[in-house]
């Protein structure tokens, strides 16, 4: 009797994880289009908004190897991880893939580190003005939520 009750409690406990993970399938694309930064040469001239996608467009025109890395880290890694977790949650994939999904999550976090590093470098130069926009917080929250969801899924 206790094992049946424990299984039902466990099954209902999975619902919030499934919903949170599925919501990332919507939130990640929003974060890609959202402004990450506002940047400009001088504060007087106004600031241009930079999103993940506009940054990638610029990179593809100037540095293709770096564009490949950032595209993999910013777009493919988090989205593939989210899809993989959904497959595990709905029992369409084996839980054995969770180790590989965790690696994808860590790779996605590397993208946040790169953006933060660029902000520190540019602010250190002093010729440009950079403001962090709401999209940076959304993108970071999505990555951290994905890591937390995969951690709780393993439990």
C-alpha positions as CSV (number, residue, x, y, z in Angstrom):
1,X,0.0,0.0,0.0
2,X,2.8,2.4,0.9
3,X,4.6,1.7,-2.4
4,X,1.5,2.6,-4.4
5,X,1.1,5.8,-2.5
6,X,4.8,6.7,-2.9
7,X,4.5,6.1,-6.7
8,X,1.5,8.3,-7.0
9,X,3.2,11.1,-5.0
10,X,6.3,10.7,-7.1
11,X,4.2,10.8,-10.3
12,X,2.5,14.0,-9.2
13,X,5.8,15.5,-8.2
14,X,7.0,15.0,-11.8
15,X,4.3,17.3,-13.2
16,X,5.8,20.6,-12.2
17,X,9.2,19.4,-13.6
18,X,7.6,18.5,-16.9
19,X,5.8,21.8,-17.1
20,X,8.9,23.8,-16.1
21,X,10.9,22.0,-18.8
22,X,8.3,22.4,-21.5
23,X,8.1,26.1,-20.6
24,X,11.8,26.4,-21.5
25,X,10.9,25.4,-25.1
26,X,9.0,28.7,-25.3
27,X,11.3,30.8,-23.1
28,X,14.6,30.0,-24.8
29,X,13.5,31.4,-28.2
30,X,12.2,34.5,-26.4
31,X,15.6,34.9,-24.7
32,X,17.3,34.6,-28.0
33,X,15.4,37.6,-29.4
34,X,15.4,39.6,-26.2
35,X,18.0,42.4,-25.8
36,X,21.0,41.0,-23.9
37,X,23.0,44.3,-23.9
38,X,22.8,47.9,-24.9
39,X,26.1,49.0,-26.2
40,X,27.5,52.2,-27.7
41,X,30.7,54.1,-28.2
42,X,29.6,57.1,-26.0
43,X,26.6,57.5,-23.8
44,X,25.5,60.6,-25.6
45,X,24.9,58.9,-29.0
46,X,22.4,56.3,-27.8
47,X,22.9,52.6,-27.4
48,X,22.2,49.7,-29.8
49,X,20.5,46.6,-28.4
50,X,22.2,43.3,-28.9
51,X,20.4,40.0,-28.7
52,X,21.7,36.5,-29.1
53,X,20.5,36.4,-32.7
54,X,21.9,39.8,-33.7
55,X,25.2,39.0,-32.1
56,X,25.3,35.7,-34.0
57,X,24.4,37.5,-37.3
58,X,27.4,39.8,-36.7
59,X,29.7,36.9,-35.8
60,X,28.7,35.0,-39.0
61,X,29.8,37.9,-41.0
62,X,33.2,38.4,-39.3
63,X,34.4,35.2,-37.5
64,X,32.8,31.9,-38.7
65,X,34.7,29.6,-36.2
66,X,33.6,31.7,-33.2
67,X,30.1,31.9,-34.7
68,X,29.9,28.1,-34.9
69,X,31.0,27.8,-31.2
70,X,28.6,30.4,-30.0
71,X,25.7,29.0,-32.1
72,X,26.3,25.6,-30.6
73,X,26.6,27.0,-27.0
74,X,23.7,29.5,-27.2
75,X,21.2,27.8,-29.4
76,X,21.7,24.1,-29.9
77,X,23.1,23.0,-26.5
78,X,20.3,24.4,-24.3
79,X,17.5,23.5,-26.7
80,X,18.7,19.9,-27.3
81,X,19.0,19.5,-23.6
82,X,15.5,20.7,-23.0
83,X,14.1,18.3,-25.7
84,X,16.2,15.4,-24.2
85,X,14.8,16.1,-20.7
86,X,11.3,16.2,-22.1
87,X,11.9,12.8,-23.8
88,X,13.1,11.4,-20.4
89,X,10.1,12.9,-18.5
90,X,7.6,11.4,-20.9
91,X,9.5,8.1,-20.8
92,X,10.4,8.2,-24.5
93,X,14.1,8.1,-23.8
94,X,16.2,6.2,-21.3
95,X,17.3,8.1,-18.1
96,X,20.8,6.9,-19.0
97,X,21.1,10.0,-21.4
98,X,20.9,12.3,-18.4
99,X,24.7,12.4,-18.1
100,X,25.0,13.6,-21.7
101,X,22.3,16.1,-21.1
102,X,24.1,17.5,-18.1
103,X,27.2,18.1,-20.3
104,X,24.9,20.1,-22.8
105,X,23.7,22.2,-19.8
106,X,27.3,23.0,-18.8
107,X,28.2,23.9,-22.3
108,X,25.2,26.3,-22.4
109,X,26.4,27.9,-19.2
110,X,29.7,28.6,-20.9
111,X,27.9,31.0,-23.3
112,X,26.8,33.1,-20.3
113,X,30.4,33.1,-19.1
114,X,31.6,34.3,-22.5
115,X,29.1,37.2,-22.6
116,X,30.0,38.2,-19.1
117,X,33.7,38.1,-20.0
118,X,33.0,40.4,-23.1
119,X,31.2,42.9,-20.8
120,X,34.1,43.0,-18.4
121,X,36.6,43.5,-21.1
122,X,34.7,46.2,-22.9
123,X,33.9,48.1,-19.7
124,X,37.6,47.9,-18.8
125,X,38.6,49.6,-22.0
126,X,36.5,52.6,-21.1
127,X,35.7,53.7,-24.7
128,X,32.3,52.1,-24.8
129,X,29.2,52.0,-22.7
130,X,27.5,48.7,-22.0
131,X,24.3,48.1,-20.1
132,X,22.9,44.7,-19.3
133,X,19.4,44.3,-20.5
134,X,16.5,42.1,-19.4
135,X,17.3,39.4,-22.0
136,X,20.6,38.6,-20.2
137,X,18.7,37.8,-17.0
138,X,16.1,35.8,-18.9
139,X,18.7,33.8,-20.8
140,X,20.7,33.1,-17.6
141,X,17.5,32.1,-15.7
142,X,16.6,29.7,-18.5
143,X,20.0,28.1,-18.4
144,X,20.0,27.8,-14.6
145,X,16.4,26.5,-14.6
146,X,17.5,23.8,-17.1
147,X,20.4,22.8,-14.9
148,X,18.0,22.6,-11.8
149,X,15.4,20.6,-13.8
150,X,18.0,18.1,-14.9
151,X,19.4,17.8,-11.3
152,X,15.9,17.2,-9.9
153,X,15.1,14.8,-12.7
154,X,18.1,12.6,-11.7
155,X,16.7,12.5,-8.2
